[in-house]
Amino acid sequence: MTVLAVAPAQAPPRRDTFIDLLRVFGMALVVLQHWTMPVLSYDGVRLATGNALSAPGVWVVTWLSQVMPVVFFAGGAANAISFARARRGAPAWLNVRLRRLAWPLLPLAAVWVPLPHVLAGLGLPEHPLQVGSRLTGQLLWFLVVYLLAVAATPWLMRLHARFGWRVPAAMTAGAVLTDVVRFSAGADLLGYANIGFVWLAVHQLGFFYPEGRLLRPGLLAAGGFGAAAALVALGPYPGSMVGLPGAELSNMAPPTLAILAVSFGQIGLAVLLRPLLMRLRTEALLAWAGPRIMTMYLWHMPALFAVTGVVVVGLGIDTPSPGSTGWLAGLPFWLGALALVAWPLLRWFARFEEPPALPYRDDPGWAGTLTAAALIAGGLATLMIHGFKPGAAPVLAVAALAGGLLLTGPFHRR
C-alpha cells in the first residue's frame, strides 16, 4: 500500500502563526467555557450538574463559543502542512502524529485509574466521585474523532489533490442525507454517521488554507451562519451548539447539519479576521501556550473537579443563579481558585507534551501503524464511554493505549 505526500508548488512554512493562534484561542475558550458554564449543587448525596447556557436566549453565544469547528479546521491545516513536508513516507508521518496524541494520556491515566479508589477510601461521597470519573473520560471524545481524522489524512490528502472542493462538498452532501433520513425515519443511530461527515468536512477545509485557496471568507461566513439560522428556524435543530441537560436533541451528540453550517460560518469569520490577528504581537503568548495546549485540555477538568469537591461538596456552596449578582460577584473567585489548582498541574504534566525522541526506524509499515491507530483509538473510545470509574474498562483502555504507543516507536522527533 503506497500513499505519497502531496506537496503544493511552494512548501508551506513549518509553523503558521494564524493556525497556532486558532489552536490557542480555541483551547482557551474551551477551558473558559467548561469552567464557567457548570451550575453545581449538592444535596448530601447527589451532585447536580446544570448548564449556565440553558438560560433563555443564551444559546446565541454558543455559535461562537463552541469552538470545536475552528479546532478541527486548524488541525486539518496543521496536518496538511506537516504531511506536505514529510519526507519519510506516510506510515512514519502517521506514527509520529499518533505518538504525540497518545503520549500525554499516560500521566492522566496513571493518576485517574487509581484515584477513584483512593478517594473512595478517604470517604469522598460516591456520586460526586462517579461524576468526576465519568466526565474526565467523556472529555476525550475530541481526541477520538481527531485521531481518526489524523489517521485518514494520507488518503484524504490524495483525494484533496485529485478532487479539491468536491471532497468537502461530498461530505456535506453525506451530512445532509444523514439528517434527512435520521429525522424523517426516526433512525437516531444513523445520526452518528455525521461524526465522520461533519468533522472530516471541517478538517478537510483546513487543507485549502496553506494553499491560499480559502477565497471569499465573507461569503463563507455569511452563508454558513445564514444556513444555520434557517435550519434552526425551520428544522428540528435546537439553537444551542452545545449539549444542554434535559434537551431532547443536541447538535453535537451526534453532530448535525446545523453544527456543520456554524462550522462554515466560524471558519469564514476566522479567515476574514486573519489580517487583524496577524498584526497582533502574539509571539510570547504562542511560545508559552503552544507547548502546553494538550496538557491544558487534559487537566483543566480535573482542576474543576478538585475545586468542586472542596467548594460545592465540602463547603456546601452551590452555584448561584447564572447571570445573577451573586454569580457575577463570585465568578472571579471561582476562576481564581481554578487557575490556582490548574497551574501546578500544568507545570507538572507539560513535560509529557512531547514524547521522547528515539532512534528512527526506516519503514514502520502500514500494518503496525494502522494497528497502533486502532489500539489507541479503541483505548480512547473505551475511556470516553466508561470514564475512569472503577472496573476493568479503564485498565483495558490504558493497556490498549500503551500497546499502541509501543507500536509507534521508535522515531526521531521532527
C-alpha positions in Angstrom: 0.0 0.0 0.0 1.5 3.3 -1.1 0.4 6.8 0.0 2.6 9.6 -1.2 2.8 13.1 0.3 1.1 15.7 -1.8 3.1 18.9 -1.7 2.0 22.3 -3.1 4.2 24.1 -5.6 5.7 26.1 -2.8 6.3 24.2 0.5 4.4 25.8 3.3 6.2 27.1 6.4 6.8 24.7 9.3 4.7 26.9 11.6 1.9 29.1 10.8 1.1 31.9 13.3 -2.6 32.1 12.3 -3.1 28.4 12.8 -1.3 28.4 16.1 -3.5 31.3 17.2 -6.6 29.4 16.3 -5.4 26.4 18.3 -4.5 28.5 21.4 -7.7 30.6 21.1 -9.8 27.5 20.7 -8.3 25.8 23.7 -8.6 28.9 25.9 -12.2 29.2 25.0 -12.9 25.5 25.7 -11.3 25.9 29.2 -13.2 29.2 30.0 -16.5 27.7 28.9 -16.0 24.5 30.8 -15.1 26.5 33.9 -17.9 29.0 33.7 -20.9 27.1 32.5 -21.4 24.4 35.2 -24.3 25.1 37.6 -23.5 22.8 40.6 -25.4 21.9 43.7 -25.0 19.1 46.3 -27.8 17.7 48.5 -25.6 15.5 50.6 -26.0 12.5 48.2 -26.1 13.6 44.6 -24.1 16.3 42.7 -26.4 18.0 40.3 -24.8 19.5 37.2 -26.7 22.1 35.3 -25.5 24.4 32.5 -25.5 28.2 32.6 -26.0 28.2 28.8 -29.5 26.8 29.4 -30.8 30.3 30.3 -33.2 31.7 27.7 -31.6 33.3 24.7 -28.0 32.5 25.8 -27.8 29.8 23.1 -26.8 32.5 20.6 -23.4 32.7 22.4 -22.7 29.1 21.5 -22.5 29.9 17.8 -19.1 31.4 18.6 -18.2 29.8 21.9 -18.5 26.3 20.5 -15.0 26.4 19.0 -14.6 22.7 18.0 -15.1 23.7 14.4 -12.2 26.1 14.5 -10.0 23.5 16.3 -10.8 20.8 13.7 -10.1 23.3 10.9 -6.8 24.3 12.4 -5.9 20.7 12.9 -6.6 20.0 9.2 -4.4 22.9 8.2 -1.6 21.8 10.5 -1.8 18.2 9.3 -1.7 19.3 5.6 1.4 21.5 6.3 3.1 18.7 8.2 2.2 16.0 5.7 3.4 18.1 2.8 6.8 18.5 4.4 7.2 14.8 5.3 10.0 13.0 3.6 9.9 9.6 5.3 6.7 8.2 4.0 3.1 8.3 5.2 3.4 5.4 7.8 6.3 7.2 9.5 4.4 10.5 9.5 1.4 8.9 11.0 3.5 7.1 13.6 4.8 10.5 14.8 1.3 12.1 15.0 -0.2 9.1 16.8 2.6 9.2 19.4 2.2 12.9 20.0 -1.5 12.4 20.6 -1.3 9.4 22.9 1.8 10.1 25.0 0.3 12.9 27.2 -2.5 10.5 28.1 -0.3 8.2 30.1 0.1 10.5 33.1 -3.6 11.3 33.0 -4.3 7.5 33.2 -1.6 7.0 35.8 -3.4 9.4 38.1 -7.1 8.6 37.3 -7.1 4.8 37.3 -6.1 4.6 41.0 -7.6 7.9 42.1 -11.3 6.9 42.4 -10.2 4.0 44.7 -8.0 6.3 46.8 -10.7 9.0 47.1 -13.4 6.4 47.9 -11.1 5.0 50.7 -10.7 8.5 52.1 -14.5 8.8 52.3 -15.4 11.0 49.3 -19.1 10.6 48.6 -19.9 8.1 45.8 -21.9 10.1 43.4 -19.6 13.2 43.1 -16.8 10.7 42.5 -18.7 8.9 39.8 -19.5 12.2 38.1 -15.8 13.3 38.1 -14.6 9.9 36.9 -17.2 9.8 34.1 -16.8 13.3 32.8 -13.0 13.1 32.7 -13.3 10.3 30.2 -16.1 11.9 28.2 -13.8 14.9 27.5 -11.7 12.6 25.4 -14.3 12.4 22.6 -12.5 15.1 20.7 -9.2 13.1 20.7 -11.1 10.0 19.4 -12.5 11.9 16.4 -9.4 13.9 15.8 -7.2 10.7 15.8 -9.5 9.2 13.1 -9.0 12.4 11.1 -5.3 12.2 11.5 -5.2 8.5 10.6 -7.2 9.3 7.4 -5.1 12.3 6.4 -2.7 10.4 3.9 -5.8 9.2 1.9 -7.7 12.5 2.4 -4.7 14.4 1.0 -4.8 12.3 -2.1 -8.5 12.9 -2.5 -7.8 16.6 -2.0 -5.1 16.7 -4.7 -7.4 14.9 -7.2 -10.8 16.3 -6.5 -10.3 19.6 -4.5 -13.6 21.2 -3.4 -15.6 18.2 -4.4 -14.4 16.3 -1.3 -15.9 18.6 1.4 -18.9 19.0 -0.9 -19.5 15.3 -0.9 -19.0 15.1 2.8 -21.6 17.9 3.2 -24.0 16.0 1.0 -23.5 13.0 3.2 -24.3 15.1 6.3 -27.5 16.4 4.6 -28.6 12.9 3.6 -27.8 11.5 7.1 -30.0 14.1 8.8 -32.8 13.8 6.2 -33.1 10.0 6.8 -32.5 10.3 10.5 -35.3 12.8 11.2 -37.7 11.5 8.6 -37.4 7.8 9.5 -36.6 8.3 13.2 -33.3 6.5 12.8 -31.4 8.2 15.5 -28.5 5.8 15.5 -27.8 6.8 11.8 -27.0 10.3 13.1 -23.6 9.0 14.3 -22.5 8.7 10.7 -22.2 12.5 10.9 -19.2 12.1 13.2 -17.4 11.3 10.0 -19.2 13.5 7.5 -19.3 16.7 9.7 -15.9 16.7 11.4 -14.0 15.3 8.4 -15.6 18.0 6.2 -14.3 20.7 8.6 -10.9 19.0 8.8 -10.8 18.8 5.0 -11.4 22.6 4.7 -8.1 23.1 6.6 -6.3 21.5 3.6 -7.1 24.6 1.5 -5.7 27.1 3.9 -1.9 26.5 3.3 -2.6 26.7 -0.4 -4.3 30.0 -0.2 -7.5 28.6 -1.7 -9.9 29.7 1.0 -11.3 32.6 -1.0 -14.3 34.8 -0.2 -14.3 34.2 3.5 -17.0 36.8 4.0 -19.3 34.8 1.7 -18.4 31.6 3.6 -19.2 33.2 7.0 -22.5 34.8 5.8 -23.6 31.6 4.1 -22.7 29.3 7.0 -24.3 31.4 9.7 -27.3 32.1 7.4 -27.8 28.5 6.7 -27.6 27.7 10.4 -30.2 30.3 11.2 -32.5 28.8 8.6 -32.0 25.3 9.9 -32.8 26.3 13.5 -35.8 28.4 12.4 -37.3 25.9 10.0 -36.0 22.5 11.0 -35.8 20.3 14.1 -32.5 21.7 15.2 -32.0 23.4 18.6 -30.4 26.8 18.7 -27.6 25.8 21.1 -24.4 24.4 19.6 -23.5 22.7 22.9 -25.4 19.9 24.5 -27.7 21.0 27.3 -29.2 19.0 30.2 -32.7 17.8 29.5 -32.7 18.8 25.9 -34.4 16.4 23.5 -31.9 17.0 20.8 -28.3 18.0 20.6 -26.3 19.5 17.7 -23.2 17.8 19.0 -24.0 14.3 20.1 -24.3 13.3 17.3 -23.3 16.3 15.2 -25.9 17.7 12.9 -26.1 19.7 9.7 -26.6 22.8 11.9 -23.2 22.5 13.6 -21.7 22.0 10.1 -23.3 25.2 8.9 -22.0 27.0 12.0 -18.6 25.5 11.3 -18.5 27.1 7.8 -19.5 30.4 9.4 -16.8 30.2 12.0 -14.1 29.3 9.5 -15.1 32.1 7.2 -15.1 34.6 10.1 -11.7 33.4 11.3 -10.1 33.8 7.9 -11.8 37.2 7.4 -10.2 38.3 10.7 -6.8 36.9 9.8 -5.2 40.2 8.7 -6.2 41.8 12.0 -4.9 38.8 14.0 -1.6 38.7 12.2 -0.9 42.3 13.3 -1.1 41.4 17.0 2.0 40.8 19.0 1.4 37.2 20.0 5.0 35.7 19.8 5.3 35.4 23.6 1.8 34.0 24.0 2.3 31.4 21.4 5.8 30.5 22.7 4.3 29.8 26.1 0.9 28.4 25.3 1.8 26.3 22.2 3.7 23.6 24.0 1.0 23.3 26.7 -2.2 23.1 24.8 -2.7 19.3 25.2 -1.8 19.5 28.8 -4.4 22.2 29.5 -7.0 20.2 27.6 -6.5 17.1 29.6 -6.1 18.6 33.0 -8.5 21.6 33.2 -11.4 19.4 34.1 -9.5 17.6 36.9 -8.9 21.1 38.3 -12.6 21.8 38.1 -13.4 18.6 40.0 -10.9 19.4 42.7 -12.4 22.8 43.3 -15.9 21.4 43.1 -15.0 18.8 45.7 -13.9 21.5 48.1 -16.3 24.3 47.4 -19.6 22.5 46.5 -19.3 19.1 48.1 -17.1 20.0 51.1 -18.3 23.5 52.0 -21.9 23.2 50.6 -21.7 26.4 48.5 -23.9 25.9 45.4 -23.5 27.8 42.2 -25.7 31.0 42.3 -28.3 31.5 39.5 -26.3 32.2 36.3 -26.2 35.9 35.5 -27.3 37.0 39.0 -25.4 39.4 41.1 -24.1 36.6 43.3 -22.9 34.7 40.2 -21.1 37.7 38.7 -19.6 38.6 42.0 -18.3 35.1 42.7 -17.0 34.4 39.2 -13.6 36.0 39.7 -13.0 34.0 42.9 -14.2 30.8 41.2 -11.9 31.3 38.2 -9.1 32.3 40.5 -9.4 29.1 42.5 -9.5 27.0 39.4 -6.4 28.7 38.0 -4.5 28.2 41.3 -5.3 24.4 41.1 -4.6 24.2 37.3 -1.2 26.0 37.5 0.7 23.2 39.3 -1.0 20.6 37.1 0.2 22.5 34.0 3.7 22.7 35.4 3.9 19.1 36.4 2.4 17.5 33.3 3.5 19.8 30.5 6.8 17.8 30.3 4.7 15.0 28.8 3.5 17.1 26.0 6.4 16.0 23.8 7.2 12.2 23.6 10.8 11.2 24.0 12.9 11.2 20.8 14.1 7.7 19.9 16.2 6.3 17.0 14.1 6.3 13.9 13.0 3.1 12.2 13.2 3.5 8.4 10.0 1.7 7.4 7.4 1.1 10.2 5.0 -0.3 7.6 1.3 0.1 7.3 0.3 -3.0 9.3 2.0 -1.8 12.5 0.9 1.8 12.0 -2.7 1.1 11.5 -2.8 -1.5 14.3 -1.3 1.2 16.6 -4.0 3.7 15.4 -6.7 1.1 16.1 -5.4 0.3 19.6 -5.1 4.0 20.6 -8.5 4.8 19.2 -10.0 1.8 20.9 -8.4 2.8 24.2 -9.6 6.4 23.9 -13.1 5.3 22.9 -13.3 3.0 25.9 -12.3 5.8 28.3 -14.8 8.1 26.6 -17.7 5.7 27.1 -16.8 4.3 30.5 -14.7 7.0 32.0 -12.3 6.2 34.9 -14.9 4.6 37.1 -13.5 1.6 39.0 -13.6 -1.6 37.0 -11.8 -3.4 34.2 -12.7 -0.9 31.4 -10.1 1.8 32.2 -7.4 -0.8 32.8 -8.0 -2.4 29.5 -8.2 1.0 27.8 -4.8 2.0 29.2 -3.3 -1.3 28.1 -4.6 -0.6 24.6 -3.1 2.9 24.7 0.3 1.5 25.9 0.3 -1.2 23.2 -0.5 1.3 20.5 2.3 3.6 21.7 4.8 0.7 21.6 3.9 0.1 18.0 4.5 3.7 17.0 8.2 3.9 18.0 11.0 4.3 17.7 11.3 7.6 15.7 13.3 10.8 15.5 11.5 13.9 16.7 10.5 16.2 13.8 
